[in-house]
Structure formats: structure tokens, C-alpha cells
Amino acid sequence: MTAAVHFLHAIDTEGPLYETLEASFERLDELFGIAHLPRTRDTLRQLQEGSIDLGGKQDEIRQLLRGHRINYMDNWPKVDAMLDRVMDPEFRQSRPDSFGQGWVYNWFCLDHVEFRVNPRRRAMGYHAIHDHYLQRIAEQPDCPDEIQWHFHPMSTYREAHRCATSFVNSPHLHETLARRIIERGFFPSVFRAGFQTERPDSNLFLEQWLPFDISNTALDPRQAWTDSIDLRNGRSGDWRRARHDWTPYHPHHDNYQLEGGCRRWIGRALNLMNRFANLEYFEIEKAFAQAAEGRPALVGMASHDFRDLGPEVEEVRDMIDRARRAYPDVPYRFCRATEAFQRTLDLPIDETPPLDLSLDLDAAPADDVPNLTVRTLAGKVFGPQPFLAIETRGQRFIHDNFDFDTEDGTWFYAFHSDTLPFDDVRRIGVGSNDALGRTCVKTLDIAP
């Protein structure tokens, strides 16, 4: 029986990006080792033309410097002008899917915080980007888009234009999610890794709370991997051992690229008009062929919001139109991120109650310290515990572990000298998902 192809457009939503001529050459040197070239506009033009002999690197560099890839939008007015075009209902609906749905964007929002160096003029501050896209969605009636979570691990020298690999070394990791819960009533269900890079620490972190991950950029053997310096020997974006069809998989406990017994699902997303791991027509055709065989396909497409999304969407539409002619009986759907996983995996959304939690605070027990009890009222928490977030009176945002009951579905937290004195607590929140990607967020304000 024919299945469907589900398209998930995942935008690494990072806000404006500024790059000087000097910074462009610094990036080229870091990627390809060409420090010997004069850093002039004439040299840049010659590199774009491919007219400088670089020992076989010139074509890849020329592709990198194509107009679309280097024309960054360096301020919010430019980004918003682009969003006005691509979020317009007429643009969305110009080529609807098999069910009449127009194009859907999934905004995986990043926080640039705790950085000391910001040469690319990144939008700084907790929620700065998240709130911008919340507002954009709110301005459009019946907007189909979804907001999810993107994260850049902290570099050694706290540079906002760099993305490291260690969650453990990232001081803003827990505060980002704690603030989302308490200040915005939000908790993600789908994740995209910074530079598509995961490691054992992030694998285990995600396994605790997030059921869906759209970071896999494994290449089909028909595609060649780039030889740029930043991608050698698994330095970034390493999915060489992951599956390269359009079916999500459960990762292995020790290696996120291998299939194993973890709870969460990892889906595959290839880049649009980027310098590596690009989505090509044969991949779209592969997805339609998979669906024609009765196996639903989840096609992830990755972009950045500091580039013009219009040409990228049109390129995919052209490839879809071509595949439709080859597979006229295969339906396809533009999806929100959570929906794409739910539909592809045929999760029993209508057969199980959504997750619901209760928060009961005993602020002055007769024979105990103040304590919080979290109970599962309906559904089941994904992972071992909800994510606990606490805001102090001094506006620090803290994450901590719960204590466990002897039965599943109940957790405790005691406020005392080994954790946090209750008189320093301003707000408490918990965020969690169930295995089907349905989210529950609850918060408590503590009386002054």
C-alpha cells in the first residue's frame, strides 16, 4: 500500500549574520587553508569565478562563494523583509501539497548568550530570537509554522560566531531551557544540533527529555563528502555511520549514528543550497520510491534564516514537481516538525491521552522542609524525569534533579541547604514530553 512523503523544513534560526571581507577570508582559510591569498575584493571575485589555481580546491571554494551562500542578511530589517515574502500566504500556497496545505517552516531558535566575543553582530540575549519568531507567527492568522530548539555549544573563548561540540562545557545549556519553561511556558519536543554535530554527552542529554531529533546528515554513497578542514575525521557534522534513507531510527546508547535501544528518534535532514550535504533530486526521488513501497518517508530540509529562504523553497518545489510526475500516486505533505515524526512513525496520537502533570507545593510542612511533588495525571513522561527549572529571587535560573518515588510517575524535590533554600525561590517550572512529542509545561509563582 502506498504511504506518504512528509517534508519537514527545519530552519536553524539564528537571526542576522554580519561578515566583513576580512572575516570572509578568515573563514576560507579555516575551511581550506588559503592564508597566502591577498584579502581583497578582487581576490574574492576571482575565487567566485574559480580562476585562481588552488590545487583542486577552486571549484569547491567557488561553490561556497556563490551569491546565495555568501549574501547574508546582516540586520533584522533585512531578515524581516525576507520573511515578509516567504511567509506570505500567497507564496506558501503557490504550490500546495497533496492535501492542500501550503509551505510550512519550522523555526529552531537559538539563544546567543554568555558570549564574550561577537564579531558577526549576532542577536544577543535569552529569547531574543525566539520572541522575534513568536511575534512573526502571531501576526499571521492561522500560521502553520512551529517553533522548536536549536543549540550551539560554547566555544573555548566564548565566541558567538563559533560552535563547539560539548554540552558539558556549555554554561548556558540548562539556563536556556529553564528560562523557556518559566518565562515563556515553552519546552521543545524536536531538536536540531548546532552544525549538525552530536557527541556522547549531547546524545545522553537529549535522551532524557526530547523524543525527536532532526540532525542526521548522512550522505547517500552517490554523494561525495567535502574535504574542507572543519569536516575532516568527524570534526563536525559527523553522520558517516548513520542510515541514509528517509526513515527515522532509535540511536545506540554509545554512538548516536548507530541504531540501538535509545528512546528518542533521529530523522535525516539535508541542506538546501549549502556547501555540503545538499538535498539533490535523486534524494527526493528516493523518498517517493520508499513511500511507493509502503514505507512512509520523512524528508528533512535544513536552512538558515540569515539567507534568503525563497530560492531554497523554490528549488525543493521544482524537485517535488519532478518526482510527482514519476510517482503520481504517492501523496506528500508539508509538516510541522512534531507532526512529521508522528505521521511518519504512525504514532498512536488518537489512542493515548496527552501528557498532564500536577505540581503540588508544600511550603511549610510541620515536620519536613518545603517540598515539591510532581505527579503524572495522564500519559507518561518521556525519559526518567521532567525537566525541573527554578528561578531564584536574584533571577538566577537553575536546573536540578528530582528525587524518585518507589512507583513510576511521581517525583519529589526538597528545598533545603543541600539544594536551594526555599526563601530564595521565586518561580518553579517543569517541562516534559511524552514519547509521542506532546508537551506539558507547568509553572508556579511563589508568593513574595
N, C-alpha and C positions, 0 to 999 in steps of 0.2 A: 504494500500500500504506500502511495506517495506521501512523504512527510513535507515539512515546510523548512524554508531557509529563514533564519532570524538574523537581521542586521542590527548590530549594536555599534553606534558611532560614539566612541569614547574620546572625549576631549581632555587632554592634560591642561587644566585650566589654571594658568599661572599669571594672568594679567599681562600688561605691556612689557616689552623687552627692548632695551636700547643697546645698540652696539656701534661703537666708533670704528673708523677704518683701522686704527691700531689694534683694537680688540678683535676685529675680523682676522687680521694676520696672526695674532696670538692664538686664536682658535685653530687656524690652519696649521700652525706649527705644532700645536699639541696633538692634532689628529694625524698629520702626515710628515712631520719633521722637515719643514722647509724654511728654517730660520734664516737661511742665507739670502732670501729674496728681498729686494727693496720694498719697503712698505708704502707704496704709493698707489694712487688711483689708477695710474696707467698699468701697473703690475696687476692690479685686481682685474682690470679689463682684459688683459692678456690671459689671465688664468680662466676667466669666464669663457674666453674663446678657445682655450686649450692650445694656445700657440707657444707655450713655454715647455721645453723638454724637461720632464721631471722623472725620467726613468720608468715610465709606465704608469705613474700616478696621475697624469694630467687629465685623463678622461673622468676619473672618479672625482677629482677636485672640480672639474668643470661642471659636473652634475650637481655637486654640492652647492656651487655658486650660481645655479640657475635663479632667475629673478624671484620666483615664488619662494624659494627656500631661504633667501637672504634678505628679502624685503620684510623686515619685522615691523610690527606696529608698536611704536615706542611711547605711546601715551593713551590714556583712557578714551579721549575723544576719537582717536583713530580706531581703537578696538570697538567702540560703540557704533561708529559709522558702519563698520563691517557687520556687526551684529544686527543692525537695523535691516541690512539687506538679507542676510541669511536666515534670520528668524522671522522674516515677513511671511505671513500665511500664503501669499501668492507663490513665493519661492518654494516653501515647503511642499505645497500641493501641486507644483507644476508636473511632477511625475510620481503619483501616489503608488503605494504598494498594492498587493492583490486584494487587500481588504479596505481600500480607500483611504488609508492613513498616509498623511504626509511625512516628510522627513523628521526624525527625532534626534535631538542632541542630548548627550549625557555629559554633564559638566563635572569632571572630577577635580574638585577645588583644592588648591594648595595654600598653606599659610607660610609666608616668609617671615620668620620670627627668630629672635635670638642671634641674628647675624651681626657681624661687626664690619663687614665689607660689602658694599652694594654698588659695584661699578656699572651694572646694567640697569640701574634705576628700577628695580623690582618694586612692586606694590607691597609695602611692609605692613605688618600688624595682623593680629588674630582676627579672623573673619573678614578681612579687607576684601578678599576676592570672593569668598563665599557669599557675603552680603550683596556684593555687586550683582551676582547672577541670580540671587533670590529676587532682587528688585526687578531685573530684566524679565524673569519668568512671571512675576506678579503683574507686570504691565501688559502682558499679552493674555487676553481671555482664552481659557481652555488650552493653555500652553501644554504640549505633551512632554516637555523635557523633564529630566530628572537630575538632581544634584547628588554626587557621591564624593568619595575621598581619594585624594592623591597626596603622596608624601615624599619629600626629599630628605634623606638622612643628612645629618650635619657633617660638613667637611671639617678637616682638622683645624683650619684657620677661620672657620665660621664665615665663609664667603657665600653670598646669596646666589651667585651665578654658578655654583658648583653643586654636584650631587654625589655624596659618598654612598657607602653601602651598609653602614652599621646602624641598626635600630638602637642597639645598646648604648652607643656613643651619642645619641641624639636627645639632648635635654628637653626638647620641645615636643617629643612624641606623645607622652601621656597628657601633658597640659593641653595640646591641641584638641584631643578627644574630650577631655574633661570640660573644656570651655564650650565645645559644641553641644554637649549634653546640657550643661547648666545654663549657659547664656543664650542658646538658640533652640533648645529642645530637639536636637538632631543627633542621630547616630547612624553611621553608614552601614550598608549591607554589602556593598561592592567596592573593591579596592583596585587601584592601579599603581604599580610600583614606579618610583622615580627612575627614569632611564631604563625602565623595564627590568630592573635589577633586584633580585631577591638573594637572600643568604639564609643560613640556618636560623639566625635569630629572628629575622622577619617572618620566615616560614612558621616558626613556632608561635610568634606573636599573633599573626593572622589566624592561626588555627584555634586560638582561644575565643575569638569574637566574630569574625567575618566569614560568612558562608561562601561568598563568591569573590573571585579574583580574575581580572581580565588583563593579565600581564604577559602571558606566553607569546613570544615572538619567534617560535621555532620555524625554520625555513624548510620548505619542500626541497628535496635533493636537486630539483631542477634550477633552483636559485643559488647564486654564488654569494657567499658571505663577504662583506667588505674587509679590507686589510688595514683599516685605519687603526692607529696606535691604541686608541681608547677601547677598542673592541677585541684586542688580541688576548688569547688564553683566558677567556672568560672574565675579563675585567669589568665589563658592563654588558647588560642585556644578554646574559648567557642562558640560552634555552636549547643548546645543541642536542641535548639528550631527550628533550620533551617531544610529545607526539605532535605531528604536523598536519593532522586532518582538522576538521571543524567540529570535533566532539570534546566537550569538557571532560576533565578527569580529576580523580582524587589523587593528591600528591603523596609521596612517600614521606615518612617522618624525618628521614635523614637527608633527603635530596628532593627538593621541590620539583625538579624536572622529571622525576620518575613517578610512575603510577604506584600507589601504595594504599595504606589504610587510614589516611587522614580524613577528617570530616568534610573539609571545605572542597569546593570545586574550582579548578583553574580553567579558564577559557583562553582562546587564542585570539590575538589582535595584531594585524599587520599595519604598517604605517602607510599613510597617504602622502604621496609626492614628497617623500623624505629622502635622506641619503642612504638608508639601509633598510632591509626587511620590508620592502614595499609590497603593497597589495597589487597583484597583477591579474590579468583576465583569467589565466588558467586556474587561479585560486577560486575565483567566483564560479567558474565552470565546475570545479571540483566540488564546491558546496552544493550546487544544483544536482550534480550527479549523485552525491551522497543522499540528498533528500529523495531523489527519484527511486533510490533503492530502499526507501522506507526508514532511513535514519535521519532524524532532524539535525540540522546544522546551525551552529552559532558562529556567525562571521563577525569578528570584532574588527573595527577600523579605528586607527589611532591618529589623532591630530593634536595641534596646539592652538590655543586661542590667540596667540600673538602673530599667527599667519592668517591670511585670508582663507576662510573655510569654503567660500563659494566654489572656486575651481576644484577643490578636492571632492566636494559633494557631486559636482557635475561629472567628474571623471568616474566615480563609482556608479552613478546613474547610467552612464554610457555602457559600462561593463555589464550592469544588470540587464539592460535592454538587449544586449547581445546574447547573454545567457538565456534570457526568456525565449528568444527565438529558437534556441537549441533544445530547451526544456519547457515547452508551453504549458504543460500540465502541473508544473511544480509551483506551488504558491510561495510567496515571500512576504515578510513583514518587517517594517521598521519598528524597533522596540526601545522601550526604556531598559536600562541595564538589568534591573531585577527581573523584569518580565522576560527578557531574553533568556536568562538562565532557567527561569521557571518553566517556560514553554518548551525550550529545547530538551530539558531533562524530564518533562512531563510530571512535574511535582504535583502532589495532591492538594492543591490550594483549596479546593471546594470541599474537601473531605475532612479537613482538620481545622480546629479553631485557631485563630491567630493568637500569638503570644500576649499574655497580660500578666503584669506583676503588681504587687502591692508593696508599699513602703510604710512600715509601722515604726514610729519613733517613740521610745520611752525615755523622756528627757530627765526624769527624776525618780528612778525606781527606789523602793525602800531599802533594798539590800544588795544593790548592784550599781555599777557605773552606768551612765547614759548609754543606750544601745539602740541599734537599728536592726529590724528584721525585714528581710525581703522574701516574699512568698510568691510562688508561681500560682496564679489563679486559673490560667488556661494556657494550653500549649506546652512547649518545652523549650528551655533555653539552649541555644547553640553553644557548645563548649562547656567548660567546667563551672563558670560563674558569670553573672552580669559584670559589666564594666562599672566600677564604683568611682564616682567623681565627688570631690569635696572642695568647696570654696571656703577659705578662712576669712576671718574678719579683716585681715590685712590684704585681701584679694589675691592670695596665692591659690593656685588650683592644683589639687593633689589627687593622685590615683593611689588606691591601696587595695589589698586583697581582702576578700571576705573570709569569715570563719564558716565552716560547713556543718550542716545538720547531719544527724545519723540517717536521714532519709533524703532522697534527691528532691530538688525543687525548693529548698529553703536555705537561706544564708543569713549570717549574723555579722554585725560589726560593732565592736565596743569602743567607746571613746574614753581613753584613759592615758596615763603617762607614757605607755609604750606605743601608742598610736597617735592620737591627737586629742588634747583636752577639749571637752565639749564647749567650754566657754569661748573657744576661738573659732567655732563653726558658724558660718553664715548661711550657706546653702548646701544641700546634698542632692545628688542625682545619680540615677543608674540608667544605663543604656544596654540593650541587648537585642539580638535577633533570634528567630528560630531557624531551623535548618532550611526552611523554605524562603528565607530572605525577608520575612515580615518583622518589622522593627517595633520595639516598645521602649519609650523613654518616659521616665517619671522623675519629678523633682520635688523637693521640699524646701520651703523657706523657713529658717529658724527665727523665731521672734527675737527682737533686739533685747 
